[in-house]
Amino acid sequence: MSKILVTGGLGFIGSHTVVSLIEAGYQPIIIDNLNNSELRVLSVLEELCEQRLPFYLGDCTKKEDLSRVFEENPEIAGVIHFAAYKAVGESVEKPLMYYHNNVGGLVTLLQVMLEFGINNLVFSSSCTVYGQPEKLPVKEDTPRQKAESPYGNTKMICEDIILDHQKANPNFRSVLLRYFNPIGAHPSAKIGELPLGVPNNLVPFITQTAAGIRECLTVFGDNYKTPDGSAIRDYIHVVDLADAHVNALDYNKKQDLGVDVFNVGTGHGNTVLEVVNCFKEECTDFNYKIGPRRPGDVESVYANTEKINTILGWKPKYSLAEALKHAWKWQLSLKS
């Protein structure tokens, strides 16, 4: 049973990937600094997976924290790196915090992996590297645009660092997964998105508003050149996204490209107002209003998924409606 280090493993995507790894026969080892997650997620994961999960409280920007994990687990065969700040708006307000954590954390991780001879990395990248693309849907060879936010720029920088690292270390293998917009929750409603403070992402803000925690959702902009004026995104169920990491790990064992890139999305774009209306139809009513555009947001982006469908054999299982139902079920479970 291969051991896989999952950085940020108690976060939204990390926790769901831990479940997918176990279902696929891997043994995840979790490191998390609890900056944007809660320790109670660990016990819930252990209940859901019916086994104890090795956990380290640690920070990826601190070499000693990572070194301890590798020293105590010499059988680690690969790393999935989630540990990063991810809010576009916050990154505009606090760019240095984002560069220190996202870029610094990756550099430290790669240094420690090199020291311990670990050559298998699946990296959590983002569709933000495409900026506002000139042509949709975006393919993996779509030119990257100047980042619209410091967050997006950290992902571009990290991709470049991985490419440069691989050139200097030919045995190193990495898959860069460019996520689109993860939403939803595990169908069991035992784990889901748990933002600390005011949510920065659309769906948890919707569910918290519907649950009465927030007074009103603000839709940022209704004057984009889209069918209803609101921004278009590619919303993917978090369990589908988690499963893609397992496929990427399996592929990384045999790929000889050094570094390969895959979009992870549904291949279909939805406007923010389509998501709002779908939630109202499938779940419950809630209040929303139209506000000004948000700094750092692009107008429209969604994925061409032919490459991941063909090479990794991965396709999403869940629809937008199912993802929203799961997110709402998760929100209701938090009140019980």
C-alpha positions in Angstrom: 0.0 0.0 0.0 1.6 3.2 -1.2 1.8 6.0 1.3 0.9 9.5 0.0 1.6 12.7 1.8 -1.4 15.1 1.5 -0.5 18.7 2.4 -3.6 20.7 3.5 -5.3 17.4 3.9 -8.0 18.6 6.3 -9.2 21.3 3.9 -12.1 21.2 1.5 -10.4 19.5 -1.5 -7.8 17.7 0.6 -10.2 16.0 2.9 -12.3 14.6 0.0 -9.1 13.5 -1.7 -8.1 11.6 1.4 -11.3 9.6 1.1 -10.7 8.9 -2.6 -7.1 7.8 -1.9 -8.3 5.2 0.7 -11.0 4.0 -1.6 -8.3 3.4 -4.3 -6.0 1.5 -1.9 -3.5 4.3 -1.0 -2.5 5.2 2.6 -2.7 9.0 3.0 -0.6 10.9 5.5 -2.0 14.3 6.3 -0.2 17.5 7.2 -2.2 20.7 7.9 -1.5 23.9 9.8 -5.3 24.4 10.5 -5.1 27.9 9.1 -8.3 27.3 7.0 -9.5 24.0 8.4 -10.5 22.4 11.7 -9.0 19.5 13.6 -12.4 17.9 14.0 -12.4 17.1 10.3 -9.7 14.4 11.1 -12.0 12.4 13.4 -14.8 12.7 10.9 -12.5 11.4 8.1 -11.4 8.5 10.3 -15.1 7.6 10.9 -15.9 7.9 7.2 -12.9 5.8 6.2 -13.1 3.4 9.1 -9.4 3.6 10.0 -6.9 5.8 11.8 -5.2 8.4 9.7 -1.7 9.6 10.4 -1.8 13.4 11.0 0.8 16.0 11.5 0.2 19.6 12.7 2.6 21.5 10.5 3.3 24.2 8.0 4.7 23.7 4.5 6.7 26.9 4.8 8.7 25.3 7.6 11.3 22.8 6.5 11.5 21.2 9.9 7.8 20.3 9.9 8.0 18.6 6.5 11.3 16.9 7.3 9.8 15.3 10.4 7.0 13.7 8.3 9.4 12.2 5.8 11.8 11.0 8.5 9.0 9.2 10.3 7.5 7.8 7.1 10.3 6.6 4.8 7.8 4.7 2.7 6.1 7.8 1.3 5.9 7.3 -2.5 4.4 10.7 -3.5 2.9 14.0 -2.5 -0.3 15.8 -3.3 0.1 19.4 -2.6 -3.0 21.4 -1.6 -1.6 23.6 1.1 -2.2 27.1 -0.3 -4.4 30.2 0.3 -7.0 30.4 -2.5 -9.2 33.5 -2.2 -8.9 35.8 -5.2 -10.2 38.9 -3.3 -8.1 38.3 -0.3 -5.0 37.9 -2.4 -5.5 41.4 -3.8 -5.6 42.8 -0.3 -2.8 40.7 1.1 -0.4 39.8 -1.7 2.7 39.2 0.4 0.8 36.7 2.6 -0.1 34.7 -0.6 3.4 34.8 -2.1 5.0 33.7 1.2 2.6 30.8 1.7 1.9 29.6 -1.8 5.2 30.1 -3.4 7.4 29.7 -0.3 5.5 26.5 0.8 6.1 24.8 -2.6 9.8 25.7 -2.7 10.3 24.3 0.8 8.3 21.1 -0.1 10.4 20.5 -3.2 13.6 21.0 -1.3 12.5 18.4 1.3 11.3 16.0 -1.4 14.6 16.3 -3.1 16.5 15.7 0.1 14.4 12.5 0.8 14.4 11.3 -2.8 10.7 11.6 -3.5 10.0 12.2 -7.2 6.2 12.1 -7.5 4.1 15.2 -7.1 0.5 16.1 -7.9 0.2 19.9 -7.7 -3.0 21.8 -7.1 -3.0 24.5 -9.8 -5.8 26.6 -11.0 -7.6 27.8 -14.1 -6.7 31.3 -13.0 -3.4 30.8 -14.9 -5.5 31.3 -18.1 -6.5 34.8 -16.9 -9.2 36.1 -19.2 -8.7 33.8 -22.2 -9.2 35.0 -25.7 -10.9 31.8 -26.8 -13.1 29.4 -24.9 -13.1 26.6 -23.8 -9.5 26.6 -22.7 -7.2 23.8 -23.5 -4.0 22.9 -21.6 -2.0 24.5 -24.4 -4.0 27.7 -24.2 -1.5 30.5 -23.6 -1.4 31.6 -20.0 -2.4 35.2 -19.6 -1.1 37.8 -17.2 -2.7 36.9 -13.9 -5.7 38.9 -12.8 -4.8 38.5 -9.1 -1.9 37.7 -6.8 -3.5 34.3 -6.2 -3.5 33.5 -9.9 0.1 34.7 -10.1 1.2 32.4 -7.3 -0.2 29.5 -9.3 1.7 30.6 -12.4 4.9 31.0 -10.5 4.5 27.6 -8.8 3.9 25.9 -12.2 7.1 27.5 -13.5 9.1 26.5 -10.4 8.0 22.8 -10.9 9.0 22.9 -14.6 12.4 24.4 -13.7 12.9 21.9 -10.9 12.1 19.0 -13.2 14.7 20.2 -15.8 17.3 20.1 -13.1 16.1 16.8 -11.8 15.2 14.5 -14.7 13.8 11.7 -12.4 11.2 14.1 -11.0 7.6 13.6 -12.2 4.7 16.0 -11.6 1.1 16.4 -12.8 -0.3 19.9 -12.6 -4.1 19.8 -12.2 -5.7 23.1 -13.2 -8.9 23.1 -11.2 -11.9 25.1 -12.3 -14.5 25.8 -9.5 -14.9 23.0 -6.9 -18.3 22.9 -5.3 -20.5 20.4 -3.4 -19.7 18.0 -0.6 -19.4 14.3 0.1 -22.8 12.7 -0.5 -22.7 11.4 3.1 -22.7 15.0 4.3 -19.9 14.1 6.7 -17.4 16.4 5.1 -17.7 19.5 3.0 -16.5 23.1 2.5 -16.0 24.7 5.9 -14.8 28.2 5.4 -13.6 30.0 8.5 -15.2 33.4 8.6 -17.1 34.9 5.7 -16.9 32.6 2.6 -15.0 33.8 -0.4 -16.6 31.2 -2.7 -20.1 31.3 -4.3 -21.7 28.1 -3.1 -20.9 28.2 0.6 -22.1 31.8 0.6 -25.3 30.6 -1.0 -25.8 27.8 1.5 -25.0 30.0 4.5 -27.5 32.6 3.2 -30.2 30.0 2.7 -29.5 28.7 6.2 -29.9 32.2 7.7 -26.2 32.7 8.7 -25.8 35.4 6.1 -28.3 38.1 5.3 -27.9 38.2 1.6 -25.6 37.0 -1.2 -24.0 39.6 -3.4 -23.6 38.7 -7.1 -20.5 40.5 -8.2 -21.5 42.1 -11.5 -24.4 41.8 -13.9 -22.9 43.7 -16.9 -20.5 41.1 -18.2 -20.8 40.0 -21.9 -22.6 36.8 -20.9 -26.2 35.5 -21.4 -27.4 37.1 -18.2 -24.6 39.5 -17.4 -23.1 37.5 -14.6 -19.7 35.8 -14.7 -19.3 32.3 -16.2 -17.4 29.5 -14.4 -17.0 25.8 -14.7 -18.4 24.3 -11.5 -17.1 20.8 -10.7 -18.2 18.5 -7.8 -15.4 18.2 -5.2 -15.6 14.3 -5.2 -15.1 14.3 -8.9 -12.1 16.6 -8.4 -10.7 14.3 -5.6 -11.0 11.3 -7.9 -8.9 13.1 -10.5 -6.0 13.2 -8.1 -6.0 9.4 -7.8 -5.9 9.1 -11.6 -3.1 11.6 -11.7 -1.0 9.6 -9.1 -1.5 6.4 -11.1 -0.5 8.2 -14.3 2.5 9.8 -12.7 4.1 6.4 -12.0 4.3 5.6 -15.7 4.4 9.0 -17.5 7.7 10.0 -19.0 7.0 13.6 -19.9 8.5 14.9 -16.6 5.7 17.4 -16.0 2.2 17.1 -17.5 -0.8 19.4 -17.2 -4.5 18.6 -17.1 -7.7 20.7 -16.8 -10.1 19.4 -14.3 -13.6 20.7 -15.0 -16.9 19.6 -16.5 -16.3 21.2 -19.9 -19.4 23.4 -19.4 -19.8 26.9 -18.1 -22.6 28.2 -15.9 -23.3 31.8 -15.0 -23.4 32.8 -11.4 -27.1 33.5 -11.8 -27.7 30.1 -13.3 -26.1 28.6 -10.1 -28.3 30.8 -8.0 -31.5 29.8 -9.8 -30.5 26.1 -9.8 -30.1 26.2 -6.1 -33.5 27.9 -5.6 -35.1 25.2 -7.8 -33.3 22.2 -6.3 -32.9 23.2 -2.7 -34.6 26.3 -1.2 -35.1 30.0 -1.6 -32.7 32.7 -0.4 -31.9 36.4 -0.7 -29.5 37.8 -3.2 -28.6 41.2 -4.7 -26.5 42.5 -7.5 -23.3 44.4 -6.6 -20.3 45.8 -8.5 -17.7 43.6 -10.1 -15.1 42.2 -7.8 -11.4 43.1 -8.3 -9.4 40.2 -9.8 -12.4 38.4 -11.3 -12.4 37.4 -15.0 -15.6 37.4 -17.1 -15.7 33.9 -18.4 -13.7 30.7 -18.2 -14.5 27.0 -18.6 -12.5 23.9 -19.6 -11.9 21.8 -22.6 -11.6 18.4 -20.9 -10.7 16.1 -23.8 -7.1 15.5 -22.5 -8.0 14.4 -19.0 -10.9 12.3 -20.4 -8.7 10.5 -22.8 -5.3 10.2 -21.1 -6.4 9.8 -17.5 -9.7 8.1 -18.2 -11.4 10.5 -15.9 -14.9 12.0 -16.3 -17.1 13.8 -13.8 -20.0 11.8 -12.4 -22.0 14.6 -10.8 -24.2 17.3 -12.2 -24.5 20.9 -11.1 -27.8 20.2 -9.4 -26.4 17.2 -7.5 -23.4 19.2 -6.4 -25.7 21.9 -5.0 -28.0 19.4 -3.3 -24.9 17.8 -1.6 -23.7 21.3 -0.6 -27.1 22.1 1.0 -27.2 18.7 2.7 -23.8 19.4 4.2 -24.9 22.9 5.3 -28.0 21.5 7.1 -25.8 18.8 8.8 -23.8 21.6 10.4 -26.9 22.9 12.2 -27.8 19.5 13.8 
